[in-house]
Structures are given as structure tokens and as C-alpha cells.
Amino acid sequence: MEAPAAGLFDRRHRLPTSGLLLLVTLVAFEAMAVGTAMPTVVAELDGLAWYGWPFSAYLVASVIGMVVGGDLGDRRGPRSALGAGVAVFGAGLLAAGLAGSMALLVAARAVQGLGGGLIAVSLYVVAGQAYGASLRPRLFGAISAAWVLPALVGPVLAGLVTTHASWRWVFLGLLPLVTVSVLLVLPALRDLAAPTSSGAPGGRARPAWAALAGIGIGALQVAGQRLDLAAPALAAGGLVALALGLRRLLPAGVVRARAGLPAVVGARGLLAGAFFGMDVLLPLALTQLHGFSPTAAGLPLTAGAVGWATASQLQGRHPAVSRARLLRVGFVLLAVGVGASALVAVPGVGGWPAYATWAVAGLGMGLGMPSVGVLLLAQSPEHRRGADSAAFQIADVTGAALCVGLVGVLVAAATAALLPLPGAVAVAAAALTGLALVGAVVAPRAAAPAEEGVAGPTTTLAAS
């Protein structure tokens, strides 16, 4: 009798799949909810001048966490790395919920960021060891979809909790679910193979380079929000720090998009930059140019999230299709969605096109993001999977931060009357569309030698 085909929720995989998806949902919810709660937080803790620091602290610490998580996964296995990430993330939630001052909240957010970075990288290491190649497209599709519910209900739920209970429960309320996720996933990972190497070269120095890169990203974000004499120096220093850090953390050849793993890592950064740069600009453009309410201005982002989830599920049903081809189609759809979103800046057109254009951009991300995840695991040797996954995540954060920083500069220039806001939107859309088109050119170079590794040996979980 023929054995049934493997599935994400079959006997072998149901516990780790449930635990991983719950973890992703929790991290996503926290990311979506904290922005809603933060105005109340700074008012209660008398910390308006610190408003941006909780976000920056999380971002910088997450870059360090990614590197530490990658090295820990390569040296001690994904179970140790994921367990450490969940423990640190939970400690950050507890500290944030109990914080009595803004300084303590910023420190707690840094702890959360460290744990979030550990978790993000560990997910890929677990996916590489615990799931066969034919299941990975479905897994990454499910992980992408796990961001949708928090995107839809996270801000609303956080607002209700903050209004009717306390902002502290936005953090503390997640702790029981974090515990559940640990109980689901860690026991199921006990039979994964132990590492056979000592990790990536220069492992002890890598967290320091990650900190330098994180500081560079933070400096660029701050510089992008100001137009004064200090901004150029801050931006230049941030670029130098970022370049020095990334040189030690990313595979050689990423900037040139060399065929293979460097092109995969570069593609991840291009996807994140092109999408999230416009994602932060659209609500502002709709509010300022067309008088949309906050709810109406946020609906295109919901359409993008739904498009992302839909395409993610679609690609997961066809594991034999070339991932490089899907990646290229994803970049083309992203370019169309971002470029067409510039219509919101055209006088007389109105803001309605954003509802459709951002759904198209979401479809592109739903095809592209799971595809680069599959391509990464197909081309990363097991002894370096943690370090390569860390590079992959760092490229994502860096691409998004640089493009959001560019958008911030353009918006700040419009605020200072150096150019009209419609012009700033058009320039941003043109630049970000260009990045997506570069990605479409790069995509074929990301192809795995054996057709994205759809077949091949892998370590899977022992049946329980």
C-alpha cells in the first residue's frame, strides 16, 4: 500500500508546524500592535521625546539576534537556537509589560528584538532540517499567511486592549501563547541531527559586526527624519558603519548579485526594500493628498496583506514549479503594483487606485518571499545554514530600512517645501519600481543547480 504524501499537519509535522506558525503569529502581532499602543505608552511614562527609540532599539537588537541565532544554530542545532530565542523574546515581553520608565521600556524592546532575531533565523534552520524539500514551499506559504491575521486585527485588538485594559497587556498578554508555542515545537525537534561543524568563520566577532550594522541602520533612519546640518554627517556615518558590518555578514558577491546564494540574499533585500518603502508611504499620501480617514488609508495595506497570503498559498500548492521563475514573476508584479501606486499622486485621479495596485504588489510578495526562502535552503549547506539564514534576514532588514529611510528623506523634503508631496510620492514610486525591476533581472541568477532543490536528501523529524 502506497504511503500517504507528506503534509504540514501529518503525524510527523503537526506539532512543529503548529508551534512555528504560532510563533510567527505572535512576533507579527507584536510588530503590528506596538505602534498602536506606543502613543499611550509615551503619554503614561512621560516619554514623548523617546518616541522613536523603542522601535530603533528593537531593530538594532534584532540584527544582532539574527547573527547570534545563526551561529548558535550552526554550532548547537536549531532546537537550542529556537529555545533561546523564545526565552529571550518572552523575557522582553515581561520586562516591557512591567516597565516603569521609558528607559526600561527601550531596554525591554531591545531584549525583544534580540529574541525576535533569534527566532527569525531559527525558523529557516528548522525548515531546512525538519521538512523535506517538497514541503518547504507550503511551509513558507503558511508562514507568510501567518502574518495576515495580525496585520488585519493586530492594530484594532491592541487599541481595544490599550483603551479598556492597559497598554501593558499588549505585551503581557502574549506570554501564555509564547509558552504554548514552546511546548508544541521544542519537544518535536529533539530528534534533529546535531551540528557537525563549529559554525561560520569569525563567529566570535560576528555579533560585534552585527551591532555595527544595526547602529548604521539606526543612524540612517534617524538621518532620514531630519533636514538639518547634522543629517548628512549622520547619514554618512551610518552608511560607513552599515557597509563595514555587512561586508562581514553577507556572502561575497551580494552587491553584484553573483549567481547562486549571493543572488538569493540580494533578492530578499530588493523585495523587502521595494515593498516596505511604498508600504509606509501610501497611508500618508492618501491622508495628506486625498483626505482619507486613518481607517480608509489603511485599507490598501489590508488588500496587500490579503494578496500576499493568497499568492503564498497558491505557490505552495505547486512545489515542482521553478522557484526562480516564480521569483521573477513576483518581482514583475511588485514593480507593477509599486509603479501604479504613483497614480495616487496624479491630480484628479483620487486615491482609489491604491486599493487595487497594492493588492497586486501583495501578490508579487506572496510569490517572491516564499520562493527566496526555498532557494536559500536549497543552496545553503547544512553546516552553514544558520549563518546563511542570518545573512538572508539581515538583507531583508537592511533593504527595508534603507528604502524607508529614502522615503523619510523625501517626505521631510516635502514638509520643508523643497518639493511638493505629490512629487515626493512620484520620485519614491519611481525609485522603488526600479528596485523591483532590478530584482526581475536578478531572479534567474538565484536558481538552484538542481531546480531549487525540489528533490534531494534532507533530515526530517522522526515519527512520533
Secondary structure, DSSP 8 states (H G I E B T S, - for coil): -------TTSTTTHHHHHHHHHHHHHHHHHHHHHHHHHHHHHHHTT-GGGTTHHHHHHHHHHHHHHHHHHHHHHHH-HHHHHHHHHHHHHHHHHHHHH--SHHHHHHHHHHHHHHHHHHHHHHHHHHHHHS-TTTHHHHHHHHHHTTHHHHHHHHHHHHHHHHHT-THHHHHTTHHHHHHHHHHHTGGGTTS----S--STTGGGHHHHHHHHHHHHHHHHHHHT--STHHHHHHHHHHHHHHHHHHHHS-TTTTTT-TTHHHHHHHHHHHHHHHHHHHHHHHHHHHHHH---HHHHHHHHHHHHHHHHHHHHHHHT-TTS-HHHHHHHHHHHHHHHHHHGGGGGSTTT-STHHHHHHHHHHHHHHHHHHHHHHHHHHHS-GGGHHHHHHHHHHHHHHHHHHHHHHHHHHHHHHHTTSS-HHHHHHHHHHHHHHHHHHHHHHGGGG--TTTTTSSS--------
